[in-house]
Amino acid sequence: MLQISGIDAAALDRQFPLRPSLKLARILLTGVKHAALGIGLDHFEEGSVSTILIVDDDVCLSFLLSEYLSTIGHRCIRVENVAGARAHLRTHQVDLVISDVNMPGESGFDLLRHVSSCYPQISLLLMSAMDDAESRRRAAQMGARGYLVKPFKFGNLRAQLTAMAEQSHHQRFPEQSQSPAV
């Protein structure tokens, strides 16, 4: 039986018996197990723990993201909607927001607009089941640092986070990004 941090697939079946994303949860749990076997993450500040706010109305997926990110050294907070994210951001410091696009009420794009205007130092990565060029273009234009199409593999998430960390480093230390003169 697959177990990660005391949670197993059977426990997920009992806790989320009617969730349509349970099949995805099992696939992702397998990814968490393999990812936890030694994959590190070059996070935003070398040697520090990044605090990541996960915003998704799918509690199963947000739990799995939190488990994966925790196994590679991050502190995660989960909320189910944009209102919860706004409330958390008012009182807590976070390094990164990972948000679903389509949620009841306000969307991930609404949250992106809020974070970009009120917390420009916070990076935001959007995820969506819709893979269309317009959504990707809109996300990039509004300031999203990444866009993932669900379902995704944890390796793809890790690659996005690594690219975001490298981009952030190059922005903070541009002199280290330049090639030496020949």
N, C-alpha and C positions, 0 to 999 in steps of 0.2 A: 504494500500500500504506500503510495506517495505521500510523504509528510514533509512539511516545511514549517518551521516555527510552531509545531504543535497542531497545525491545520492539515487535514487530509481531505482527499476527494470525497470520501463518504460524509465527512462533516459538512462539506460544501453542499452536497446533495440534500442533507437534512436541513441546512440553514436556508438554502435557496432552491426549494424543490421545483418551482415553476419558472425559474429564470430562463429565458431563451438563450442567454449567453453562457449557460453552464458548460456547453461543449467547448466554447472558446476558453472558459476558465480552466478546464482540464488541460487544454493545449498550452495555455500560458503558464500553468503551474509546472508543467514539464519543463518549460523554458526557464522558469525560476530555479528549478532544481539544478539544471545544467549551468545556468549563469552563475549560481552561487558557488560553483566549484573552482573559483579562482579568477573570475573576470573582475578586474578592478575598473574604476572609472576615473579619468582625469577630470576631477570636478573643478568648479569655478575658482576655488582658491586652493592651491596645492597644500595638502596636509590638513585641510579643514573639512568639516561636515557641512554640506549644503542643506538648507531647509527648503523642501519642495511642497508646494500646495497643489493638491490634486483635486480638480473640480470635475465631477462627473455624476450624473444621476444614476448610472449603472454601478451600484455598490459592489457588485462582484468584480468588475473590471478595476474599479478604484482600489479595492482591497489587494488585488493581484499586483497592480502597479506599485502600491505601497510596499508590499512584501519584497518585490524584486529590488526596488530602489533602496530599501532598508538593508538588504543583504549585501549591497555594494557600498554601504557606508553613509547613506543619506538619512536625514530625519524627514519624515513625511507626515503631512496633515491632510485629511480627506474631508471635503464638504460636498454636498449633493447639488448645489445650485450656485448661481452667480450672487444671489443675495448673501449666502453663507460665505462666499469668497470675499465679498466687499467687507463684511463684518470682521472677518479674520484679518484682512489686510490693514484695517484701521488700527488694530491693537497689537499686531505681531509683525516681526520682520521675516521676510522670506527671500530666498535667492532666485527661485524659479517657480512659475505657475505652469502646470500642465492642465489644459482644459479641453473638454469635449466641445464641439461646436453646437450640436443640436441637443438642447435640453428644454424642458418645460419652462415657460417664462422667458427670462433673458437668455440670449445665446452666448456662445464662446466669443463671438465677434463683439458683443456688448461688453464683455469682460475685458477683451483686448483693448477696446477703446478706453475703458476706465483705467486700466493698468498703464497704458501708454501715456495718458494725460496726468495721472496722479502719482504714479510710481515708475518713472522712466528708467530707473536703475534695475528694475526687476525684468528678467527675461520671461517671455511667454511662448510656450509651444502649444499649438492647437492639434487636436486629433479629431478625425471624423470618419464615418463610414462612407462618406461621399468623396469620390476621387475625381473632382472636376477641375479643369484649369482655372475657371473663374474663382472658385473658392481659394485655391492656392495663391492666385494673383492678389485677391483681396486681402488675404492674411498677410502676405509679404508687404503689400502697400500700407497696411495698417500698423506694421511693426512687429509682427510675429517673427520670432527667431527660428521657428521650425514648424513643420506641418507633417503629421503622420496619418496614414490611411489605415483604418481598422478593418479587419484584424491585422496586427503587425507582430513581428517577432521582436523579442527583447533586444536582439542584436541591432535591429534597425533603430530602436529607441536609444540604445547606447551610442550608436554612430551619430545620431542627431545631437545628443548631449555633448559628445566629444567635439563635434564640429562647432557647436555653440561655445564651448569653453575655449577652443582655439581662437575663434573669432573675437571673443571677449578679451583674450590675452593680447591679440594683435592690436586691438583698439586701445588698450591701456598702455601697451609698451611698443609703440610703432617702430622705435629705433632697433628693437630686437628682431623685427620682422623683415628688415631690409637685408638684401644680400650684400656680402662684403664686396667692396670695389676691387676690381682686378687690375 
